[in-house]
Amino acid sequence: MSFRRIDEQPLMLDSSNKKFGGVCGGIGRYLDIAPLFVRIAAIVMLCIAPQPTLLAYGLAWAILSDGPSRRRFDDSEY
């Protein structure tokens, strides 16, 4: 794991690794951990405290800007 300054990579939605909105993918990329662990933590928190978790997720989805997509498309797909 390499440590980097926080201002090198801002917290953004991850449009290339999203399941529902890209919040967990963006947090995982920001913390440099697998988004799967963030999703598991979100599900656990959803079971423990559903209202605050849904509120925090919804606010993050509304406030965070969409990050650059790392997917590459070519004309042969369409």
FIVOMAR-342394 format. One record per residue: x, y, z of N, C-alpha, C, CB in turn; residue in one letter. Coordinates in steps of 0.2 Angstrom, whole numbers, plus 5000, padded with zeros to 4 digits. Glycine has a CB too. Layout:
XYZXYZXYZXYZA/...
END
This chain:
500449945000500050005000500450065000499550005006M/500350114995500750174995500350224998500950184988S/500750265002500350325005500450385001500650335012F/499950425000499950484996499550534999499650464989R/499750594997499350655000498650654998499650714998R/498150675002497450675001497350724995497050695007I/497650774994497450824989497650794982497850884990D/498050744981498250714975497650684971498750664976E/497150654975496550624972495950644977496650544972Q/495550684974494950704978494450654978494650774975P/494050654983493450614984492950624979493150614991L/492850574974492350584969491950514968492650604962M/491450524964491050464963491450424958490350474960L/491450354958491850314953491350284948492250254957D/491350324942490850304937491050234933490750354932S/491650214934491950154931491850094935492650164928S/491750104942491650044946491050054951492350034951N/490450064948489850074952489350024951489550144950K/489050014957488449964957487850004958488549914963K/487850054962487250094963487550164965486750074969F/487650204960487850274961488550294961487550304968G/488950244963489650254963489950274969489850294957G/489550284975489850314981490350264984489250324986V/490150204985490650154988491250144984490350084989C/491250144977491750134973492250194973491550134966G/491950254974492350324975492750324982491950384974G/492350304987492650294994493250244994492150284999I/493150194990493650134990494250164986493350074987G/494150194981494750224977495050284981494450254970R/494650324985494950374989495450344994494450424991Y/495150294997495550265003496050215001495050235008L/496050194994496550154991496350074994497250174993D/495750064995495549994997495049964991495249995004I/494949904992494449874987493749894988494449794987A/493349914983492649944984492249884988492349964978P/492449824987492049774990491949784997492349704988L/492549795001492549805008492149865010493249815010F/492149925006491749975007490949955007491850035003V/490849915002490149895001489849855006490049854994R/490349805009490149765014490049805021490749715016I/490449855022490349905028489749945027490949955028A/489549965021488949995020488349955021488850025013A/488349895019487749845020487749835028487849775017I/488249825031488249815039487949875042488949795041V/488149935040487949995043487150005041488250055041M/486949975035486249985034485849935038486149965026L/486149885040485749835045485749865052486049765045C/486249895054486249925061485849995061487049935063I/486050035057485650105057485450125050486150155060A/484850105048484650115041484550185039484050075040P/484250225043484050295042484750335041483650325047Q/485150335046485750375045486150355039486150375051P/486250285038486650265032486350285025486650185033T/485650275025485350305018485450375017484650285019L/485350415023485450485022486150505020485250515029L/486650475023487350485022487550465014487850445026A/487250405012487350385005487050435000487050315005Y/486450455002486050494997486450564997485350505000G/486650595003486950655002487650644999487150675010L/488050595000488650584996488550584989489050524999A/487950544987487850534980487650604977487250484979W/487250644980487050714978487650764978486450734982A/488050764983488650814983489250794979488750814991I/489450734979490050714976490050724968490350644978L/490550754965490550754958490750694955491050814956S/490550684949490650624945491450624943490250614939D/491750574945492450564943492550544935492750514947G/493150554933493250534926493250454925493950554924P/492950444919492850374918493450344915492250364913S/493650284918494250244916494150194910494650214922R/493450194909493250144903493450174897492550124904R/493650124892493850144885493350114881494550134884R/493050154876492550124872492850134865491850164872F/492650094860492850104853492250094849493450054851D/492350104843491750104839491450034837491850134832D/491949984838491749914837491149884842492349874837S/491149924847490649894852489949914850490749924859E/489849964846489149994844489049974837489150064845Y/
END
